[in-house]
């Protein structure tokens, strides 16, 4: 019988993984040992090489000694842990980008890493489109005013200030990966005027399949009423949206970031919003998470600011848990068939 050490948390619960493994016959022969690391109540830590992780308890070093499988979501998987895992054969991480796992240490051991690059596509795309609507229709601002006892109906029925419907809006998607493609699909029923995208790695033919026109970054910024960021952070693209890019945006435009905070120069964004272009911003990810005190954007009225919750849907963790359970199961079964692992 194999043994799996599982770093669970308040989102990736033991019950979620048990439900996933019940659908994969391989896991009937796997002993599972769980540690609840407490995320998100326990915040992330950031190291020199690994980031966005929650440390494991010292007892896990003893438990991992006999484990062939390690599964985590936010739990740290570093070289120190791996040094205590002589029998380890596979690692699964329920994230689209496993930044909490030491890839190099795994490669040196020849241990495969399985992760879930598409786990939050649906949830983040839905959240993003929701921000488009909330920002354009002033839903959050109207709610704040109502809570203050202000009947502000007259300011919303002012023709000069009333927003255009989405059918008369151009949406610009910076990056055209899985989430941006799903956003484009969700916008279909709204019959937006046009969806354009900037992504140097995606050909026009691929974008055309989604009814999207490929443009340069400059053209996108100058043409779009809504600019939405969907780029994977690499380190090299840090602050790719800054003072220059904000100055190119249209008056009345909206800037949305449900990608990564490090992609945006936040100080430049604050200055731009104070100038009034863009007119509004929806920010779900920030450079420093969690915030240390009040975030500078929170002092502005033309902002929707949320604490990195775009992916907070049950489908996100359930689909990832099943994907990882299936991937590890296939790996061991194929390895057994080809004589690379001991039989159960």
Secondary structure, 3 states (H helix, E strand, C coil): CEEEEEEECCCCCHHHHHHHHCCCHHHHHEEEEEEECCCCCCCCEECCCCEEEECCCCHHHHHHHHCCEEEECCECECHHHHHCCCCCCEEEECCCCCCCECHHHHHHHCCEEEECCCCCHHHHHHHHHHHHHHHHHCHHHHHHHHHCCCCCHHHHCCCCCCCCCHHHCEEEEECCCHHHHHHHHHCHHHCCCEEEEECCCCCHHHHHCCCEEECCHHHHHHHCCEEEECCCCCCCCCCCECHHHHHHCCCCCEEEECCCHHHECHHHHHHHHHHCCCCEEEECCCCCCCCCCCCHHHHCCCEEECCCCCCCCHHHHHHHHHHHHHHHHHHHHHHHHCCCCCCC
